[in-house]
Amino acid sequence: MNTSDSKKDSHDAYIAELRHALADLPRAEVDAIVEDVTPQLADAAVAEELGTPAELAAELRAAAGFPTGSTRRTLTARIALWVLVLATGTAAYGGFISNQLLSNDARYSMPVIALVLVASWFVVGQLGRDVAAVEELPEVRTARKLLFGAASSRMLGTLRLVELGWLLARFPLILIGTLLLAVQFGWNSGMAGVFAVAVAVVTTAAGYRSLTDRRWLWLSVPAGAWAIGVSLRLAVYLSLVVEGHIGYVNV
């Protein structure tokens, strides 16, 4: 590789890193910045004064009055966290008493769950693969310390096995809950069954994907909450049967 090719590759790498550091800004702003910086990279002395892409990005943010990357990243991570909490709570609530909501019609709870899930995926899309920022939030660190602070590596390994087992155990719960919901929409048994199986398969697959790509937690965790809600609902139903309440009981 000759010198000119090496310089071109170096310039391209610099521009790519600069774009990445400014990725949260409007596309037009980033394009304008890159257009201004690119000619300066041809001058070695000027290029050296620019500093690293991260340093230049921070300087440009300060000059333009944009929030620092870390500030924007933390804000987006916190929004993603609380949207996940809201999605999880909504899904658990819907799984438990969805057929008692708003005049015994589960359909009215579904737009809320769908809206929260869409919002959560939009926020996670803003973070991209940088969802590790959520784990760095003070509230998440505190919660982890309270729950797992004294846990040994062996215990953590056991928890991982429990997590894998839960992904399998929740499959029939998601299937049952989705089937009951589809029936309330007036679907015939065939369509309802196919839909329920599809939802159970997709959410289970999302659970396994979340073990390596944490972005999938924003689908897997609400799905698990839905399964817990359904399981509690079934437990209440079975307790009523055992106690002799044999009449018609809404599951």
C-alpha positions in Angstrom: 0.0 0.0 0.0 1.5 3.4 -1.0 1.6 6.5 1.1 -1.5 8.2 -0.5 -3.6 5.1 0.1 -2.5 4.9 3.7 -3.4 8.6 4.3 -6.8 8.1 2.7 -7.5 5.1 4.9 -6.4 7.1 7.9 -8.6 10.1 6.9 -11.6 7.7 6.3 -11.1 6.1 9.7 -10.9 9.5 11.4 -14.1 10.7 9.7 -15.9 7.4 10.6 -14.9 7.8 14.3 -16.0 11.5 14.2 -19.4 10.6 12.8 -19.8 7.9 15.4 -19.0 10.4 18.2 -21.6 12.8 16.8 -24.2 10.2 15.9 -26.8 11.6 18.2 -26.8 15.0 16.5 -29.0 15.7 13.5 -27.7 14.2 10.3 -27.5 17.6 8.5 -25.3 19.0 11.3 -23.0 16.0 11.2 -22.7 16.2 7.4 -21.8 19.9 7.6 -19.2 19.3 10.3 -17.6 16.5 8.2 -17.6 18.7 5.2 -15.7 21.4 7.1 -13.2 19.0 8.7 -12.3 16.8 5.7 -10.2 19.4 3.8 -8.2 20.2 7.1 -7.2 16.5 7.3 -5.0 17.0 4.2 -2.7 19.3 6.1 -0.8 17.2 8.6 0.0 20.1 10.9 -3.7 21.1 11.0 -4.8 17.5 11.4 -2.6 17.1 14.4 -4.1 20.2 16.0 -7.6 18.8 15.6 -6.8 16.1 18.1 -8.6 12.8 18.3 -12.1 12.4 16.9 -13.5 12.3 20.4 -11.7 15.5 21.4 -12.8 17.3 18.2 -16.4 16.1 18.8 -16.4 17.4 22.3 -15.0 20.8 21.2 -17.5 21.1 18.4 -20.4 20.3 20.8 -19.2 22.9 23.2 -18.9 25.5 20.5 -22.3 24.8 19.1 -24.0 24.5 22.4 -25.0 20.9 22.0 -25.1 18.6 25.1 -22.0 16.5 25.6 -22.1 12.9 24.3 -22.1 11.5 27.8 -25.0 13.7 29.0 -27.1 12.8 26.0 -26.2 9.1 26.4 -27.1 9.1 30.1 -30.4 10.8 29.4 -31.3 8.3 26.7 -30.3 5.4 28.8 -32.4 6.6 31.7 -35.5 7.0 29.4 -34.8 3.5 28.1 -34.7 2.1 31.6 -38.0 3.7 32.8 -39.7 2.8 29.5 -38.7 -0.8 30.1 -40.0 -0.6 33.7 -43.3 0.8 32.4 -43.5 -1.8 29.6 -42.9 -4.6 32.2 -45.4 -3.3 34.7 -48.1 -2.8 31.9 -47.5 -6.3 30.5 -47.7 -8.0 34.0 -50.9 -6.1 34.7 -52.4 -7.0 31.4 -51.5 -10.6 31.8 -53.1 -10.9 35.2 -56.4 -8.9 34.8 -56.6 -8.1 31.1 -60.0 -9.7 30.8 -61.3 -7.6 33.7 -60.1 -4.3 32.3 -62.7 -1.9 31.1 -65.9 -3.9 31.2 -64.2 -7.3 31.0 -62.7 -6.6 27.6 -59.0 -7.3 27.3 -58.7 -5.6 23.9 -58.6 -2.1 25.5 -55.4 -2.9 27.3 -53.6 -4.0 24.2 -53.0 -0.5 22.6 -51.3 0.6 25.9 -49.0 -2.4 25.8 -48.3 -2.0 22.1 -47.6 1.7 22.5 -45.2 1.2 25.4 -43.3 -1.6 23.5 -43.0 0.6 20.4 -41.7 3.5 22.5 -39.2 1.2 24.2 -37.8 -0.1 20.9 -37.6 3.5 19.6 -35.5 4.6 22.6 -33.3 1.5 22.4 -32.8 2.3 18.7 -31.4 5.6 19.8 -28.9 3.8 22.0 -28.0 1.2 19.4 -25.6 -1.4 20.7 -24.6 1.0 23.4 -27.3 -0.4 25.8 -24.5 -1.0 28.3 -25.1 2.7 29.2 -28.3 1.5 31.0 -26.3 -0.8 33.2 -24.0 2.1 34.1 -26.9 4.2 35.6 -26.6 4.8 39.3 -30.0 3.4 40.0 -29.2 0.2 38.1 -25.9 -0.2 39.9 -27.5 0.3 43.3 -30.2 -2.3 42.5 -27.7 -4.8 41.3 -25.6 -4.3 44.4 -28.6 -4.9 46.7 -29.7 -8.0 44.8 -26.4 -9.6 43.8 -23.7 -7.7 45.8 -22.8 -10.7 47.9 -23.5 -13.4 45.3 -20.7 -15.8 44.6 -19.7 -16.7 41.0 -21.3 -20.1 41.7 -24.6 -18.5 42.6 -24.5 -16.3 39.6 -23.9 -19.4 37.5 -27.0 -21.0 39.1 -29.0 -17.9 38.3 -28.0 -18.1 34.7 -29.4 -21.7 34.6 -32.6 -20.5 36.3 -32.9 -17.8 33.6 -32.5 -20.4 30.8 -35.1 -22.6 32.5 -37.5 -19.7 32.8 -37.3 -19.0 29.1 -38.6 -22.5 28.5 -41.1 -22.5 31.4 -42.8 -19.3 30.3 -43.4 -20.5 26.7 -46.7 -22.3 27.6 -47.8 -19.4 29.8 -47.3 -16.8 27.0 -49.1 -19.2 24.6 -52.1 -19.6 26.9 -52.4 -15.9 27.7 -52.1 -14.9 24.1 -54.6 -17.6 23.1 -57.2 -16.3 25.6 -56.6 -12.8 24.3 -57.0 -13.8 20.7 -60.3 -15.5 21.5 -61.6 -12.3 23.0 -60.8 -10.6 19.7 -63.3 -13.0 18.2 -60.7 -15.1 16.2 -61.6 -18.7 15.5 -59.6 -21.4 17.3 -57.3 -22.0 14.3 -56.2 -18.4 13.8 -55.9 -17.9 17.6 -53.7 -21.0 17.9 -51.4 -20.0 15.1 -51.1 -16.4 16.5 -50.4 -17.7 20.1 -47.7 -20.1 18.9 -46.1 -17.4 16.8 -46.0 -14.9 19.8 -44.7 -17.6 22.1 -41.9 -18.6 19.7 -40.9 -15.0 18.9 -40.7 -13.9 22.6 -38.8 -17.1 23.6 -36.3 -16.5 20.8 -36.0 -12.9 21.9 -35.2 -14.2 25.4 -32.3 -16.3 24.1 -31.1 -13.5 21.9 -31.0 -11.2 24.9 -28.4 -13.3 26.6 -25.9 -12.0 24.0 -27.5 -8.9 22.7 -29.1 -6.9 25.6 -31.3 -4.8 23.3 -33.6 -7.8 23.1 -34.3 -7.4 26.8 -36.8 -4.7 25.9 -39.0 -7.4 24.4 -38.0 -10.4 26.5 -38.6 -8.8 29.9 -42.1 -7.5 29.2 -42.9 -10.9 27.7 -41.7 -12.6 30.9 -43.9 -10.1 32.9 -46.8 -11.1 30.8 -46.1 -14.8 31.5 -46.0 -14.0 35.3 -49.3 -12.2 35.1 -50.9 -15.1 33.3 -49.5 -17.6 35.8 -50.9 -15.6 38.7 -54.2 -15.4 36.9 -54.3 -19.2 36.4 -53.3 -19.7 40.0 -56.3 -17.7 41.2 -58.5 -19.6 38.8 -57.2 -23.0 40.1 -57.6 -21.9 43.7 -61.3 -21.1 43.0 -61.8 -24.5 41.4 -60.2 -26.3 44.4 -62.3 -24.4 46.8 -65.4 -25.6 45.1 -66.4 -22.5 43.0 -67.4 -24.6 40.1 -69.5 -22.1 38.3 -68.4 -20.1 35.3 -65.1 -18.4 36.1 -63.3 -16.0 33.8 -59.7 -17.0 33.3 
